[in-house]
Amino acid sequence: MESSAYPMLFSPIKVGTTEVKNRVFMPPVSTNLADHGYVTDDLVDHYRARAKGGVGLIITEVVTVEPTYTYLPGDMCCYDDTFIPGWEKLAAAVHEYGCKIMPQLFHPA
């Protein structure tokens, strides 16, 4: 895919030591699809669709890092190891399409 108006848009870029396949980045957008902090199949499908559509880097919606503060009831969490399997499934889904993913970590205090 080429763009004469933005010739570098679909070329790789390095962010630190990580190479992203293009310069199409998805900013955080709240879906409220998690279940008590856990990644759901609907959430995986949502992000997989964006990766399949060509996004190079996805920055997830709010990810709570401490159990006392929840921003929205359907937000993802990562404050203990019970959340790891869902995150592994999510990462694998977007990696199928060469997309990178990073969480938007959230702690209000």
N, CA, C and O atoms as a printed pandas DataFrame, in Angstrom:
     atom_number atom_name residue_name chain_id  residue_number  x_coord  y_coord  z_coord
0              1         N          MET        A               1    0.844   -1.169    0.000
1              2        CA          MET        A               1    0.000    0.000    0.000
2              3         C          MET        A               1    0.893    1.237    0.000
3              4         O          MET        A               1    1.828    1.318    0.796
4              5         N          GLU        A               2    0.626    2.178   -0.859
5              6        CA          GLU        A               2    1.401    3.408   -0.988
6              7         C          GLU        A               2    0.492    4.618   -0.839
7              8         O          GLU        A               2   -0.708    4.541   -1.103
8              9         N          SER        A               3    1.059    5.708   -0.425
9             10        CA          SER        A               3    0.339    6.971   -0.341
10            11         C          SER        A               3    1.255    8.070   -0.835
11            12         O          SER        A               3    2.313    8.308   -0.252
12            13         N          SER        A               4    0.860    8.743   -1.905
13            14        CA          SER        A               4    1.708    9.808   -2.434
14            15         C          SER        A               4    1.709   11.027   -1.511
15            16         O          SER        A               4    2.694   11.763   -1.460
16            17         N          ALA        A               5    0.614   11.243   -0.784
17            18        CA          ALA        A               5    0.547   12.373    0.139
18            19         C          ALA        A               5    1.407   12.129    1.385
19            20         O          ALA        A               5    1.962   13.069    1.952
20            21         N          TYR        A               6    1.511   10.886    1.800
21            22        CA          TYR        A               6    2.273   10.528    2.999
22            23         C          TYR        A               6    3.157    9.321    2.677
23            24         O          TYR        A               6    2.832    8.200    3.067
24            25         N          PRO        A               7    4.252    9.536    1.980
25            26        CA          PRO        A               7    5.047    8.419    1.482
26            27         C          PRO        A               7    5.652    7.530    2.575
27            28         O          PRO        A               7    5.957    6.368    2.302
28            29         N          MET        A               8    5.832    8.027    3.783
29            30        CA          MET        A               8    6.440    7.236    4.856
30            31         C          MET        A               8    5.402    6.501    5.710
31            32         O          MET        A               8    5.775    5.700    6.567
32            33         N          LEU        A               9    4.120    6.756    5.494
33            34        CA          LEU        A               9    3.061    6.218    6.348
34            35         C          LEU        A               9    3.112    4.699    6.494
35            36         O          LEU        A               9    2.888    4.170    7.582
36            37         N          PHE        A              10    3.397    4.021    5.433
37            38        CA          PHE        A              10    3.377    2.556    5.467
38            39         C          PHE        A              10    4.772    1.937    5.523
39            40         O          PHE        A              10    4.943    0.747    5.259
40            41         N          SER        A              11    5.758    2.750    5.866
41            42        CA          SER        A              11    7.108    2.207    6.035
42            43         C          SER        A              11    7.368    1.946    7.517
43            44         O          SER        A              11    6.778    2.606    8.373
44            45         N          PRO        A              12    8.237    0.996    7.827
45            46        CA          PRO        A              12    8.528    0.660    9.221
46            47         C          PRO        A              12    9.159    1.837    9.970
47            48         O          PRO        A              12    9.744    2.739    9.370
48            49         N          ILE        A              13    9.022    1.799   11.287
49            50        CA          ILE        A              13    9.634    2.804   12.149
50            51         C          ILE        A              13   10.080    2.114   13.434
51            52         O          ILE        A              13    9.425    1.193   13.921
52            53         N          LYS        A              14   11.195    2.571   13.968
53            54        CA          LYS        A              14   11.684    2.026   15.235
54            55         C          LYS        A              14   11.232    2.943   16.371
55            56         O          LYS        A              14   11.372    4.164   16.309
56            57         N          VAL        A              15   10.689    2.311   17.407
57            58        CA          VAL        A              15   10.341    2.996   18.644
58            59         C          VAL        A              15   11.242    2.356   19.696
59            60         O          VAL        A              15   10.981    1.241   20.147
60            61         N          GLY        A              16   12.296    3.057   20.081
61            62        CA          GLY        A              16   13.309    2.439   20.928
62            63         C          GLY        A              16   13.971    1.324   20.148
63            64         O          GLY        A              16   14.513    1.555   19.068
64            65         N          THR        A              17   13.931    0.112   20.687
65            66        CA          THR        A              17   14.524   -1.039   19.993
66            67         C          THR        A              17   13.477   -1.874   19.266
67            68         O          THR        A              17   13.807   -2.890   18.655
68            69         N          THR        A              18   12.213   -1.450   19.328
69            70        CA          THR        A              18   11.120   -2.201   18.710
70            71         C          THR        A              18   10.790   -1.621   17.344
71            72         O          THR        A              18   10.581   -0.416   17.202
72            73         N          GLU        A              19   10.747   -2.487   16.345
73            74        CA          GLU        A              19   10.343   -2.035   15.014
74            75         C          GLU        A              19    8.853   -2.257   14.824
75            76         O          GLU        A              19    8.343   -3.356   15.040
76            77         N          VAL        A              20    8.165   -1.205   14.420
77            78        CA          VAL        A              20    6.738   -1.256   14.123
78            79         C          VAL        A              20    6.613   -1.265   12.602
79            80         O          VAL        A              20    7.321   -0.532   11.910
80            81         N          LYS        A              21    5.712   -2.096   12.087
81            82        CA          LYS        A              21    5.647   -2.335   10.633
82            83         C          LYS        A              21    5.247   -1.119    9.814
83            84         O          LYS        A              21    5.559   -1.047    8.625
84            85         N          ASN        A              22    4.560   -0.161   10.430
85            86        CA          ASN        A              22    4.180    1.070    9.734
86            87         C          ASN        A              22    3.946    2.167   10.766
87            88         O          ASN        A              22    4.146    1.949   11.961
88            89         N          ARG        A              23    3.532    3.317   10.320
89            90        CA          ARG        A              23    3.357    4.457   11.209
90            91         C          ARG        A              23    1.885    4.721   11.529
91            92         O          ARG        A              23    1.513    5.816   11.951
92            93         N          VAL        A              24    1.064    3.703   11.321
93            94        CA          VAL        A              24   -0.356    3.785   11.659
94            95         C          VAL        A              24   -0.505    3.283   13.089
95            96         O          VAL        A              24   -0.453    2.081   13.350
96            97         N          PHE        A              25   -0.692    4.221   14.006
97            98        CA          PHE        A              25   -0.827    3.902   15.423
98            99         C          PHE        A              25   -2.270    4.131   15.839
99           100         O          PHE        A              25   -2.889    5.120   15.446
100          101         N          MET        A              26   -2.798    3.221   16.632
101          102        CA          MET        A              26   -4.153    3.369   17.165
102          103         C          MET        A              26   -4.054    3.912   18.587
103          104         O          MET        A              26   -3.445    3.279   19.449
104          105         N          PRO        A              27   -4.645    5.076   18.839
105          106        CA          PRO        A              27   -4.600    5.634   20.192
106          107         C          PRO        A              27   -5.583    4.910   21.108
107          108         O          PRO        A              27   -6.434    4.162   20.627
108          109         N          PRO        A              28   -5.478    5.119   22.410
109          110        CA          PRO        A              28   -6.406    4.479   23.346
110          111         C          PRO        A              28   -7.852    4.897   23.079
111          112         O          PRO        A              28   -8.160    6.083   22.962
112          113         N          VAL        A              29   -8.723    3.905   22.985
113          114        CA          VAL        A              29  -10.155    4.133   22.805
114          115         C          VAL        A              29  -10.867    3.166   23.737
115          116         O          VAL        A              29  -10.673    1.954   23.643
116          117         N          SER        A              30  -11.687    3.690   24.633
117          118        CA          SER        A              30  -12.351    2.849   25.622
118          119         C          SER        A              30  -13.453    2.017   24.979
119          120         O          SER        A              30  -14.327    2.549   24.295
120          121         N          THR        A              31  -13.404    0.695   25.208
121          122        CA          THR        A              31  -14.441   -0.200   24.690
122          123         C          THR        A              31  -15.354   -0.706   25.800
123          124         O          THR        A              31  -16.511   -1.045   25.555
124          125         N          ASN        A              32  -14.826   -0.756   27.027
125          126        CA          ASN        A              32  -15.573   -1.269   28.184
126          127         C          ASN        A              32  -15.955   -2.741   27.986
127          128         O          ASN        A              32  -17.004   -3.176   28.462
128          129         N          LEU        A              33  -15.112   -3.506   27.289
129          130        CA          LEU        A              33  -15.411   -4.902   26.959
130          131         C          LEU        A              33  -14.766   -5.926   27.891
131          132         O          LEU        A              33  -15.006   -7.124   27.742
132          133         N          ALA        A              34  -13.955   -5.479   28.846
133          134        CA          ALA        A              34  -13.350   -6.427   29.789
134          135         C          ALA        A              34  -14.410   -6.890   30.789
135          136         O          ALA        A              34  -15.454   -6.257   30.942
136          137         N          ASP        A              35  -14.129   -7.992   31.460
137          138        CA          ASP        A              35  -15.040   -8.543   32.461
138          139         C          ASP        A              35  -14.322   -8.570   33.810
139          140         O          ASP        A              35  -13.481   -9.433   34.062
140          141         N          HIS        A              36  -14.666   -7.619   34.665
141          142        CA          HIS        A              36  -13.996   -7.494   35.970
142          143         C          HIS        A              36  -12.476   -7.436   35.810
143          144         O          HIS        A              36  -11.731   -8.023   36.596
144          145         N          GLY        A              37  -12.038   -6.722   34.784
145          146        CA          GLY        A              37  -10.617   -6.549   34.530
146          147         C          GLY        A              37   -9.996   -7.562   33.597
147          148         O          GLY        A              37   -8.876   -7.365   33.125
148          149         N          TYR        A              38  -10.706   -8.644   33.323
149          150        CA          TYR        A              38  -10.148   -9.714   32.501
150          151         C          TYR        A              38  -10.455   -9.491   31.014
151          152         O          TYR        A              38  -11.547   -9.063   30.640
152          153         N          VAL        A              39   -9.464   -9.794   30.194
153          154        CA          VAL        A              39   -9.613   -9.704   28.744
154          155         C          VAL        A              39  -10.667  -10.730   28.311
155          156         O          VAL        A              39  -10.611  -11.895   28.707
156          157         N          THR        A              40  -11.620  -10.285   27.500
157          158        CA          THR        A              40  -12.683  -11.152   26.991
158          159         C          THR        A              40  -12.452  -11.460   25.511
159          160         O          THR        A              40  -11.625  -10.828   24.854
160          161         N          ASP        A              41  -13.189  -12.429   25.008
161          162        CA          ASP        A              41  -13.107  -12.748   23.587
162          163         C          ASP        A              41  -13.544  -11.553   22.735
163          164         O          ASP        A              41  -12.969  -11.308   21.675
164          165         N          ASP        A              42  -14.557  -10.812   23.190
165          166        CA          ASP        A              42  -14.994   -9.622   22.444
166          167         C          ASP        A              42  -13.880   -8.587   22.368
167          168         O          ASP        A              42  -13.696   -7.944   21.334
168          169         N          LEU        A              43  -13.145   -8.426   23.447
169          170        CA          LEU        A              43  -12.029   -7.485   23.471
170          171         C          LEU        A              43  -10.923   -7.939   22.525
171          172         O          LEU        A              43  -10.364   -7.129   21.785
172          173         N          VAL        A              44  -10.611   -9.214   22.546
173          174        CA          VAL        A              44   -9.606   -9.765   21.632
174          175         C          VAL        A              44  -10.053   -9.554   20.184
175          176         O          VAL        A              44   -9.253   -9.141   19.344
176          177         N          ASP        A              45  -11.315   -9.832   19.891
177          178        CA          ASP        A              45  -11.838   -9.652   18.531
178          179         C          ASP        A              45  -11.753   -8.194   18.088
179          180         O          ASP        A              45  -11.429   -7.912   16.934
180          181         N          HIS        A              46  -12.043   -7.276   18.996
181          182        CA          HIS        A              46  -11.976   -5.838   18.695
182          183         C          HIS        A              46  -10.567   -5.445   18.258
183          184         O          HIS        A              46  -10.383   -4.825   17.210
184          185         N          TYR        A              47   -9.581   -5.809   19.066
185          186        CA          TYR        A              47   -8.209   -5.431   18.740
186          187         C          TYR        A              47   -7.663   -6.229   17.559
187          188         O          TYR        A              47   -6.883   -5.697   16.768
188          189         N          ARG        A              48   -8.056   -7.487   17.426
189          190        CA          ARG        A              48   -7.631   -8.292   16.274
190          191         C          ARG        A              48   -8.097   -7.636   14.972
191          192         O          ARG        A              48   -7.347   -7.584   13.998
192          193         N          ALA        A              49   -9.323   -7.142   14.958
193          194        CA          ALA        A              49   -9.861   -6.501   13.750
194          195         C          ALA        A              49   -9.035   -5.275   13.357
195          196         O          ALA        A              49   -8.814   -5.029   12.171
196          197         N          ARG        A              50   -8.586   -4.519   14.333
197          198        CA          ARG        A              50   -7.769   -3.341   14.028
198          199         C          ARG        A              50   -6.404   -3.776   13.487
199          200         O          ARG        A              50   -5.879   -3.180   12.547
200          201         N          ALA        A              51   -5.844   -4.814   14.089
201          202        CA          ALA        A              51   -4.563   -5.322   13.605
202          203         C          ALA        A              51   -4.704   -5.855   12.180
203          204         O          ALA        A              51   -3.859   -5.593   11.324
204          205         N          LYS        A              52   -5.771   -6.598   11.939
205          206        CA          LYS        A              52   -6.026   -7.143   10.601
206          207         C          LYS        A              52   -6.204   -6.017    9.581
207          208         O          LYS        A              52   -5.829   -6.162    8.418
208          209         N          GLY        A              53   -6.771   -4.906   10.018
209          210        CA          GLY        A              53   -6.975   -3.756    9.135
210          211         C          GLY        A              53   -5.704   -3.005    8.790
211          212         O          GLY        A              53   -5.722   -2.117    7.937
212          213         N          GLY        A              54   -4.586   -3.353    9.450
213          214        CA          GLY        A              54   -3.309   -2.768    9.055
214          215         C          GLY        A              54   -2.631   -1.882   10.078
215          216         O          GLY        A              54   -1.561   -1.342    9.800
216          217         N          VAL        A              55   -3.213   -1.717   11.243
217          218        CA          VAL        A              55   -2.589   -0.878   12.266
218          219         C          VAL        A              55   -1.238   -1.476   12.652
219          220         O          VAL        A              55   -1.114   -2.691   12.808
220          221         N          GLY        A              56   -0.231   -0.623   12.803
221          222        CA          GLY        A              56    1.101   -1.085   13.177
222          223         C          GLY        A              56    1.306   -1.193   14.674
223          224         O          GLY        A              56    2.002   -2.092   15.145
224          225         N          LEU        A              57    0.697   -0.271   15.433
225          226        CA          LEU        A              57    0.837   -0.263   16.888
226          227         C          LEU        A              57   -0.490    0.126   17.512
227          228         O          LEU        A              57   -1.081    1.147   17.161
228          229         N          ILE        A              58   -0.952   -0.700   18.440
229          230        CA          ILE        A              58   -2.167   -0.419   19.196
230          231         C          ILE        A              58   -1.777   -0.039   20.612
231          232         O          ILE        A              58   -1.023   -0.757   21.269
232          233         N          ILE        A              59   -2.288    1.080   21.078
233          234        CA          ILE        A              59   -2.169    1.445   22.486
234          235         C          ILE        A              59   -3.542    1.185   23.080
235          236         O          ILE        A              59   -4.527    1.813   22.690
236          237         N          THR        A              60   -3.603    0.251   24.029
237          238        CA          THR        A              60   -4.895   -0.166   24.552
238          239         C          THR        A              60   -5.576    0.950   25.325
239          240         O          THR        A              60   -4.988    1.987   25.630
240          241         N          GLU        A              61   -6.817    0.697   25.623
241          242        CA          GLU        A              61   -7.551    1.559   26.537
242          243         C          GLU        A              61   -6.942    1.453   27.932
243          244         O          GLU        A              61   -5.978    0.716   28.138
244          245         N          VAL        A              62   -7.495    2.180   28.875
245          246        CA          VAL        A              62   -7.030    2.197   30.254
246          247         C          VAL        A              62   -6.836    0.781   30.802
247          248         O          VAL        A              62   -7.703   -0.080   30.657
248          249         N          VAL        A              63   -5.690    0.562   31.430
249          250        CA          VAL        A              63   -5.385   -0.711   32.083
250          251         C          VAL        A              63   -5.040   -0.396   33.538
251          252         O          VAL        A              63   -4.012    0.217   33.823
252          253         N          THR        A              64   -5.902   -0.817   34.442
253          254        CA          THR        A              64   -5.732   -0.537   35.861
254          255         C          THR        A              64   -4.591   -1.370   36.428
255          256         O          THR        A              64   -4.505   -2.573   36.179
256          257         N          VAL        A              65   -3.707   -0.717   37.198
257          258        CA          VAL        A              65   -2.541   -1.405   37.750
258          259         C          VAL        A              65   -2.642   -1.627   39.263
259          260         O          VAL        A              65   -1.716   -2.154   39.879
260          261         N          GLU        A              66   -3.748   -1.231   39.845
261          262        CA          GLU        A              66   -3.947   -1.379   41.289
262          263         C          GLU        A              66   -5.429   -1.602   41.539
263          264         O          GLU        A              66   -6.244   -0.836   41.024
264          265         N          PRO        A              67   -5.818   -2.618   42.308
265          266        CA          PRO        A              67   -7.226   -3.007   42.403
266          267         C          PRO        A              67   -8.168   -2.002   43.069
267          268         O          PRO        A              67   -9.381   -2.096   42.884
268          269         N          THR        A              68   -7.656   -1.068   43.819
269          270        CA          THR        A              68   -8.521   -0.109   44.516
270          271         C          THR        A              68   -9.160    0.887   43.555
271          272         O          THR        A              68  -10.282    1.340   43.779
272          273         N          TYR        A              69   -8.448    1.225   42.492
273          274        CA          TYR        A              69   -8.914    2.266   41.581
274          275         C          TYR        A              69   -9.316    1.673   40.234
275          276         O          TYR        A              69   -8.463    1.254   39.452
276          277         N          THR        A              70  -10.599    1.642   39.976
277          278        CA          THR        A              70  -11.093    1.198   38.680
278          279         C          THR        A              70  -11.717    2.399   37.993
279          280         O          THR        A              70  -12.597    3.055   38.550
280          281         N          TYR        A              71  -11.265    2.680   36.801
281          282        CA          TYR        A              71  -11.753    3.840   36.051
282          283         C          TYR        A              71  -13.173    3.582   35.545
283          284         O          TYR        A              71  -14.088    4.355   35.828
284          285         N          LEU        A              72  -13.349    2.496   34.798
285          286        CA          LEU        A              72  -14.659    2.070   34.314
286          287         C          LEU        A              72  -14.807    0.579   34.607
287          288         O          LEU        A              72  -13.808   -0.139   34.636
288          289         N          PRO        A              73  -16.019    0.103   34.821
289          290        CA          PRO        A              73  -16.204   -1.308   35.186
290          291         C          PRO        A              73  -15.688   -2.303   34.147
291          292         O          PRO        A              73  -15.321   -3.423   34.503
292          293         N          GLY        A              74  -15.654   -1.922   32.887
293          294        CA          GLY        A              74  -15.212   -2.832   31.837
294          295         C          GLY        A              74  -13.770   -2.647   31.418
295          296         O          GLY        A              74  -13.369   -3.121   30.356
296          297         N          ASP        A              75  -12.979   -1.961   32.240
297          298        CA          ASP        A              75  -11.565   -1.768   31.914
298          299         C          ASP        A              75  -10.749   -3.026   32.164
299          300         O          ASP        A              75  -11.107   -3.863   32.993
300          301         N          MET        A              76   -9.656   -3.144   31.439
301          302        CA          MET        A              76   -8.716   -4.238   31.653
302          303         C          MET        A              76   -7.849   -3.935   32.871
303          304         O          MET        A              76   -7.678   -2.780   33.259
304          305         N          CYS        A              77   -7.305   -5.000   33.467
305          306        CA          CYS        A              77   -6.422   -4.861   34.620
306          307         C          CYS        A              77   -5.165   -5.695   34.398
307          308         O          CYS        A              77   -5.125   -6.583   33.547
308          309         N          CYS        A              78   -4.134   -5.380   35.192
309          310        CA          CYS        A              78   -2.900   -6.174   35.144
310          311         C          CYS        A              78   -2.164   -6.107   36.479
311          312         O          CYS        A              78   -0.937   -6.012   36.512
312          313         N          TYR        A              79   -2.911   -6.155   37.571
313          314        CA          TYR        A              79   -2.268   -6.022   38.871
314          315         C          TYR        A              79   -1.911   -7.338   39.550
315          316         O          TYR        A              79   -1.344   -7.320   40.642
316          317         N          ASP        A              80   -2.225   -8.477   38.939
317          318        CA          ASP        A              80   -1.720   -9.751   39.448
318          319         C          ASP        A              80   -1.661  -10.777   38.316
319          320         O          ASP        A              80   -2.156  -10.532   37.215
320          321         N          ASP        A              81   -1.062  -11.907   38.597
321          322        CA          ASP        A              81   -0.793  -12.906   37.563
322          323         C          ASP        A              81   -2.039  -13.559   36.970
323          324         O          ASP        A              81   -1.944  -14.204   35.926
324          325         N          THR        A              82   -3.200  -13.413   37.601
325          326        CA          THR        A              82   -4.409  -14.035   37.050
326          327         C          THR        A              82   -4.822  -13.402   35.727
327          328         O          THR        A              82   -5.605  -13.984   34.976
328          329         N          PHE        A              83   -4.302  -12.219   35.443
329          330        CA          PHE        A              83   -4.652  -11.524   34.204
330          331         C          PHE        A              83   -3.770  -11.937   33.023
331          332         O          PHE        A              83   -4.084  -11.621   31.876
332          333         N          ILE        A              84   -2.685  -12.632   33.292
333          334        CA          ILE        A              84   -1.713  -12.966   32.244
334          335         C          ILE        A              84   -2.299  -13.779   31.093
335          336         O          ILE        A              84   -2.029  -13.438   29.941
336          337         N          PRO        A              85   -3.081  -14.830   31.329
337          338        CA          PRO        A              85   -3.595  -15.614   30.184
338          339         C          PRO        A              85   -4.392  -14.768   29.184
339          340         O          PRO        A              85   -4.256  -14.961   27.976
340          341         N          GLY        A              86   -5.202  -13.855   29.657
341          342        CA          GLY        A              86   -5.967  -13.000   28.753
342          343         C          GLY        A              86   -5.071  -12.081   27.938
343          344         O          GLY        A              86   -5.284  -11.880   26.743
344          345         N          TRP        A              87   -4.069  -11.528   28.602
345          346        CA          TRP        A              87   -3.118  -10.664   27.904
346          347         C          TRP        A              87   -2.314  -11.444   26.872
347          348         O          TRP        A              87   -2.015  -10.929   25.795
348          349         N          GLU        A              88   -1.962  -12.688   27.198
349          350        CA          GLU        A              88   -1.249  -13.524   26.230
350          351         C          GLU        A              88   -2.118  -13.778   24.999
351          352         O          GLU        A              88   -1.633  -13.729   23.869
352          353         N          LYS        A              89   -3.384  -14.044   25.223
353          354        CA          LYS        A              89   -4.312  -14.281   24.110
354          355         C          LYS        A              89   -4.460  -13.018   23.251
355          356         O          LYS        A              89   -4.475  -13.091   22.022
356          357         N          LEU        A              90   -4.569  -11.878   23.906
357          358        CA          LEU        A              90   -4.700  -10.605   23.195
358          359         C          LEU        A              90   -3.448  -10.312   22.372
359          360         O          LEU        A              90   -3.544   -9.951   21.199
360          361         N          ALA        A              91   -2.287  -10.464   22.980
361          362        CA          ALA        A              91   -1.036  -10.203   22.261
362          363         C          ALA        A              91   -0.889  -11.140   21.065
363          364         O          ALA        A              91   -0.502  -10.708   19.979
364          365         N          ALA        A              92   -1.194  -12.410   21.260
365          366        CA          ALA        A              92   -1.085  -13.376   20.164
366          367         C          ALA        A              92   -2.013  -13.009   19.008
367          368         O          ALA        A              92   -1.649  -13.167   17.842
368          369         N          ALA        A              93   -3.202  -12.523   19.328
369          370        CA          ALA        A              93   -4.187  -12.173   18.293
370          371         C          ALA        A              93   -3.689  -11.037   17.411
371          372         O          ALA        A              93   -3.824  -11.105   16.189
372          373         N          VAL        A              94   -3.119   -9.999   18.000
373          374        CA          VAL        A              94   -2.647   -8.877   17.178
374          375         C          VAL        A              94   -1.318   -9.200   16.504
375          376         O          VAL        A              94   -1.030   -8.692   15.420
376          377         N          HIS        A              95   -0.511  -10.042   17.143
377          378        CA          HIS        A              95    0.763  -10.428   16.537
378          379         C          HIS        A              95    0.566  -11.256   15.276
379          380         O          HIS        A              95    1.453  -11.298   14.423
380          381         N          GLU        A              96   -0.598  -11.926   15.143
381          382        CA          GLU        A              96   -0.901  -12.674   13.913
382          383         C          GLU        A              96   -0.769  -11.792   12.681
383          384         O          GLU        A              96   -0.471  -12.280   11.591
384          385         N          TYR        A              97   -0.990  -10.500   12.853
385          386        CA          TYR        A              97   -0.983   -9.557   11.725
386          387         C          TYR        A              97    0.221   -8.615   11.764
387          388         O          TYR        A              97    0.238   -7.582   11.095
388          389         N          GLY        A              98    1.225   -8.989   12.559
389          390        CA          GLY        A              98    2.447   -8.187   12.616
390          391         C          GLY        A              98    2.291   -6.892   13.381
391          392         O          GLY        A              98    3.127   -5.997   13.261
392          393         N          CYS        A              99    1.241   -6.779   14.162
393          394        CA          CYS        A              99    0.947   -5.566   14.924
394          395         C          CYS        A              99    1.568   -5.669   16.319
395          396         O          CYS        A              99    1.632   -6.753   16.899
396          397         N          LYS        A             100    2.016   -4.549   16.844
397          398        CA          LYS        A             100    2.500   -4.461   18.212
398          399         C          LYS        A             100    1.373   -3.900   19.077
399          400         O          LYS        A             100    0.466   -3.233   18.577
400          401         N          ILE        A             101    1.442   -4.180   20.384
401          402        CA          ILE        A             101    0.423   -3.685   21.304
402          403         C          ILE        A             101    1.090   -3.283   22.611
403          404         O          ILE        A             101    2.012   -3.949   23.081
404          405         N          MET        A             102    0.617   -2.192   23.189
405          406        CA          MET        A             102    1.117   -1.766   24.494
406          407         C          MET        A             102   -0.041   -1.212   25.313
407          408         O          MET        A             102   -0.943   -0.578   24.766
408          409         N          PRO        A             103   -0.019   -1.448   26.617
409          410        CA          PRO        A             103   -1.121   -0.975   27.460
410          411         C          PRO        A             103   -0.971    0.494   27.837
411          412         O          PRO        A             103    0.139    1.008   27.975
412          413         N          GLN        A             104   -2.104    1.151   27.999
413          414        CA          GLN        A             104   -2.125    2.492   28.580
414          415         C          GLN        A             104   -2.321    2.263   30.081
415          416         O          GLN        A             104   -3.445    2.067   30.543
416          417         N          LEU        A             105   -1.236    2.289   30.827
417          418        CA          LEU        A             105   -1.297    2.017   32.259
418          419         C          LEU        A             105   -1.984    3.160   32.996
419          420         O          LEU        A             105   -1.783    4.332   32.678
420          421         N          PHE        A             106   -2.814    2.792   34.005
421          422        CA          PHE        A             106   -3.632    3.789   34.683
422          423         C          PHE        A             106   -3.576    3.603   36.196
423          424         O          PHE        A             106   -3.837    2.522   36.723
424          425         N          HIS        A             107   -3.230    4.687   36.868
425          426        CA          HIS        A             107   -3.308    4.742   38.327
426          427         C          HIS        A             107   -3.628    6.189   38.691
427          428         O          HIS        A             107   -2.798    7.069   38.463
428          429         N          PRO        A             108   -4.806    6.459   39.249
429          430        CA          PRO        A             108   -5.245    7.837   39.455
430          431         C          PRO        A             108   -4.581    8.586   40.611
431          432         O          PRO        A             108   -4.669    9.812   40.671
432          433         N          ALA        A             109   -3.929    7.887   41.515
433          434        CA          ALA        A             109   -3.375    8.575   42.686
434          435         C          ALA        A             109   -1.971    9.060   42.451
435          436         O          ALA        A             109   -1.367    9.658   43.342
